[in-house]
Amino acid sequence: MLFLKSLPEDSYFNVISFGSGSERMFANSQKYDSNKIQEAVKKVKAMGANMGGTEIYHPLSTLLQEKVQEGYPRHVFLLTDGGVGNTQGVIHMVKKSTKYCRVHSIGIGNGASYDLIQGCAEGGKGRFIMIADDENPAEKIIELLETTLTPLISKVELKCDQEKEIESIVPNPKSIPYILKDDVVNFFVTFPGPMAGKKQFTFEYEDSVTKLPYKASIDVNPDSPNQPFVDKMAHLKVLRSL
């Protein structure tokens, strides 16, 4: 319930309970509004740990393969008080299925599998917390939510004023759906031969909160005596800090 009440207003949500089988609270993810949140809270209060077993693989795999709502990066919060028989299989599945989302995990109680919780979060490029039986979960959960549900940048582009002289940019900026808080992304620009003459690179993106476009440009001139190696590395630092 703490999760539901802490969701950002401009978001979509759903709850999937799992055991030996799985069940969705809503057929499709719902847009946040007070009525839907109240409905979800009532349904969560009525839930019981009576679904038998801990079958995570199939419901989680199905969820991760679904199309992401455009403009709304998917964050999956996996909560469990146990473990599974195929821990490494679940972790491997998460790792290969999270190009367009993050998986965060929470172990509830002393019986939760640390390997599963840690592995899913690391494979899903997310965060994890373990909550012991004698701990108050609220503080840890709020901290996790504040860290993960933060603004991001999307519609990333890296352009050069002399595009014809560029052989490739790796990774292709258009292949990156969004960049989350604390992500470090390195772009490697290659040329068919030695880089000649001054080039201007422009980094463009959209902020998830304002939905406004932003851009920043840097000049790189390999022939300039006033632009030593350290200065070139400073440009890399500028891009990283955007």
C-alpha positions as CSV (number, residue, x, y, z in Angstrom):
1,M,0.0,0.0,0.0
2,L,2.9,2.3,0.7
3,F,4.0,1.8,-2.9
4,L,0.6,2.8,-4.3
5,K,0.3,5.9,-2.2
6,S,3.8,7.0,-3.1
7,L,3.5,6.8,-6.9
8,P,4.0,9.9,-9.0
9,E,0.8,11.4,-10.2
10,D,1.8,11.3,-13.9
11,S,2.2,7.5,-14.0
12,Y,0.6,4.2,-14.8
13,F,0.5,1.2,-12.4
14,N,-0.6,-2.3,-12.0
15,V,-0.2,-5.1,-9.3
16,I,0.6,-8.7,-10.2
17,S,0.3,-11.3,-7.3
18,F,2.1,-14.6,-7.8
19,G,2.4,-18.0,-6.1
20,S,1.9,-21.3,-7.9
21,G,0.0,-19.1,-10.4
22,S,-0.4,-15.4,-11.0
23,E,-3.2,-12.8,-11.1
24,R,-3.3,-9.2,-12.3
25,M,-5.2,-6.6,-10.3
26,F,-6.2,-4.8,-13.6
27,A,-6.2,-6.2,-17.1
28,N,-4.1,-3.2,-18.2
29,S,-2.0,-0.7,-16.4
30,Q,-4.1,2.1,-15.0
31,K,-3.4,5.9,-15.2
32,Y,-2.8,7.3,-11.7
33,D,-5.9,9.0,-10.2
34,S,-7.2,9.0,-6.6
35,N,-10.1,6.7,-7.4
36,K,-7.9,4.1,-8.9
37,I,-5.4,4.2,-6.1
38,Q,-8.2,3.8,-3.5
39,E,-9.6,0.9,-5.5
40,A,-6.1,-0.7,-5.6
41,V,-5.5,-0.2,-1.9
42,K,-8.8,-1.9,-1.0
43,K,-7.8,-4.9,-3.2
44,V,-4.3,-5.1,-1.7
45,K,-5.9,-5.1,1.8
46,A,-8.0,-8.0,0.8
47,M,-5.1,-10.0,-0.5
48,G,-3.7,-13.0,1.4
49,A,-0.6,-15.1,1.1
50,N,-2.6,-18.1,0.0
51,M,-1.5,-18.5,-3.7
52,G,0.9,-21.4,-2.8
53,G,4.6,-21.6,-3.9
54,T,6.7,-18.9,-5.4
55,E,6.5,-19.0,-9.2
56,I,8.1,-15.8,-10.5
57,Y,9.6,-16.7,-13.8
58,H,6.5,-16.8,-16.1
59,P,4.5,-13.8,-14.8
60,L,7.7,-11.7,-14.7
61,S,8.8,-12.8,-18.1
62,T,5.4,-12.0,-19.6
63,L,5.4,-8.6,-18.0
64,L,8.9,-7.7,-19.2
65,Q,8.1,-8.6,-22.8
66,E,5.0,-6.4,-23.0
67,K,5.2,-3.1,-24.9
68,V,6.1,-0.2,-22.7
69,Q,3.8,2.8,-22.6
70,E,5.4,5.5,-24.7
71,G,6.9,8.3,-22.5
72,Y,6.6,6.2,-19.4
73,P,9.6,4.1,-18.6
74,R,8.7,0.9,-16.8
75,H,9.9,0.2,-13.3
76,V,9.1,-3.2,-12.0
77,F,9.2,-3.7,-8.2
78,L,9.5,-7.4,-7.3
79,L,8.4,-8.1,-3.7
80,T,8.9,-11.6,-2.2
81,D,9.3,-13.3,1.1
82,G,10.8,-16.5,-0.3
83,G,12.9,-18.0,-3.0
84,V,12.6,-20.0,-6.2
85,G,14.1,-23.3,-7.4
86,N,15.6,-21.7,-10.6
87,T,17.2,-18.6,-9.2
88,Q,19.8,-18.3,-11.9
89,G,17.2,-18.9,-14.6
90,V,15.1,-16.0,-13.3
91,I,18.1,-13.7,-13.0
92,H,19.2,-14.5,-16.6
93,M,15.7,-13.9,-17.9
94,V,15.6,-10.5,-16.2
95,K,19.0,-9.5,-17.5
96,K,18.2,-10.2,-21.1
97,S,14.7,-8.6,-20.9
98,T,15.2,-5.2,-19.4
99,K,16.3,-3.0,-22.3
100,Y,13.2,-0.8,-21.8
101,C,12.7,-1.1,-18.1
102,R,14.3,-1.4,-14.7
103,V,13.7,-4.2,-12.1
104,H,14.0,-3.3,-8.4
105,S,13.6,-6.0,-5.8
106,I,12.6,-6.2,-2.2
107,G,13.1,-9.1,0.1
108,I,10.5,-9.2,2.9
109,G,11.4,-11.2,6.0
110,N,14.3,-13.4,7.0
111,G,13.2,-16.1,4.6
112,A,13.7,-14.1,1.4
113,S,16.4,-15.3,-0.9
114,Y,19.3,-12.8,-0.9
115,D,20.7,-14.3,-4.1
116,L,17.4,-13.8,-5.9
117,I,16.8,-10.3,-4.7
118,Q,20.3,-9.1,-5.4
119,G,20.6,-10.9,-8.7
120,C,17.3,-9.6,-10.1
121,A,18.1,-6.0,-9.2
122,E,21.6,-6.2,-10.7
123,G,20.4,-8.0,-13.8
124,G,17.6,-5.5,-14.1
125,K,19.8,-2.5,-13.6
126,G,17.9,-1.6,-10.5
127,R,18.2,-1.3,-6.8
128,F,17.3,-3.8,-4.0
129,I,16.7,-3.8,-0.3
130,M,16.3,-6.6,2.3
131,I,13.9,-6.0,5.2
132,A,14.3,-8.3,8.2
133,D,11.4,-9.6,10.3
134,D,12.0,-7.1,13.1
135,E,12.5,-4.0,10.8
136,N,10.0,-1.3,9.9
137,P,9.8,-1.5,6.1
138,A,8.5,2.1,5.6
139,E,11.9,3.9,5.8
140,K,13.7,1.6,3.4
141,I,10.8,1.5,0.9
142,I,10.5,5.2,0.8
143,E,14.2,5.6,0.3
144,L,14.1,3.1,-2.6
145,L,11.2,4.9,-4.2
146,E,12.9,8.3,-3.9
147,T,16.0,6.9,-5.6
148,T,14.2,5.0,-8.4
149,L,11.1,7.1,-9.3
150,T,13.1,10.2,-10.4
151,P,13.0,12.3,-13.6
152,L,14.9,10.9,-16.6
153,I,15.9,12.0,-20.1
154,S,14.6,10.5,-23.3
155,K,14.7,11.1,-27.1
156,V,18.5,11.2,-26.9
157,E,20.5,12.3,-30.0
158,L,24.1,13.1,-30.5
159,K,24.8,15.1,-33.7
160,C,27.8,16.4,-35.4
161,D,27.9,19.4,-37.7
162,Q,29.9,17.3,-40.2
163,E,27.8,14.1,-40.2
164,K,29.3,12.9,-43.5
165,E,32.7,12.5,-41.8
166,I,31.4,10.3,-39.1
167,E,31.7,6.6,-39.5
168,S,29.7,5.5,-36.5
169,I,28.5,6.5,-33.0
170,V,28.4,3.6,-30.6
171,P,26.0,3.0,-29.0
172,N,23.5,4.5,-31.5
173,P,21.8,7.2,-29.4
174,K,18.4,6.3,-31.1
175,S,18.7,2.8,-29.6
176,I,18.7,4.2,-26.1
177,P,15.0,4.5,-25.0
178,Y,15.9,6.7,-22.0
179,I,18.6,7.5,-19.4
180,L,17.8,7.1,-15.8
181,K,19.3,8.9,-12.8
182,D,23.0,7.9,-12.1
183,D,23.3,6.2,-15.5
184,V,26.7,6.7,-17.1
185,V,26.6,6.5,-20.9
186,N,29.7,6.6,-23.0
187,F,29.4,7.4,-26.7
188,F,32.3,6.5,-29.0
189,V,32.6,8.4,-32.2
190,T,34.7,6.8,-35.0
191,F,36.0,8.3,-38.2
192,P,37.2,6.5,-41.4
193,G,40.6,8.1,-40.9
194,P,42.3,10.5,-38.5
195,M,40.0,13.2,-37.2
196,A,40.7,16.4,-39.2
197,G,39.6,19.9,-38.3
198,K,37.2,21.3,-35.8
199,K,34.0,19.5,-35.1
200,Q,30.9,20.5,-33.1
201,F,28.9,17.9,-31.3
202,T,25.4,18.6,-30.0
203,F,23.7,16.4,-27.4
204,E,19.9,16.7,-27.4
205,Y,17.3,15.2,-25.1
206,E,13.9,15.7,-23.6
207,D,13.2,16.1,-19.9
208,S,10.5,13.7,-18.6
209,V,9.0,16.3,-16.2
210,T,8.7,19.4,-18.4
211,K,8.6,17.5,-21.7
212,L,10.8,20.2,-23.1
213,P,13.8,19.7,-25.4
214,Y,17.3,20.6,-24.3
215,K,20.6,20.6,-26.0
216,A,24.2,21.4,-25.2
217,S,27.1,21.7,-27.7
218,I,30.8,21.3,-27.5
219,D,33.6,22.0,-29.9
220,V,36.4,19.5,-30.4
221,N,39.5,20.5,-32.4
222,P,42.3,18.0,-32.5
223,D,44.7,20.5,-34.1
224,S,44.2,23.2,-31.5
225,P,47.3,23.7,-29.3
226,N,45.0,25.1,-26.7
227,Q,43.0,21.9,-26.4
228,P,45.2,19.3,-24.8
229,F,44.1,15.8,-23.9
230,V,42.9,16.9,-20.5
231,D,40.5,19.4,-22.1
232,K,39.2,16.8,-24.4
233,M,38.4,14.6,-21.4
234,A,36.7,17.6,-19.8
235,H,34.2,17.5,-22.8
236,L,33.5,13.9,-21.9
237,K,32.8,15.1,-18.3
238,V,30.4,17.7,-19.6
239,L,28.4,15.1,-21.5
240,R,28.3,12.8,-18.5
241,S,27.0,15.6,-16.3
242,L,24.0,16.5,-18.5
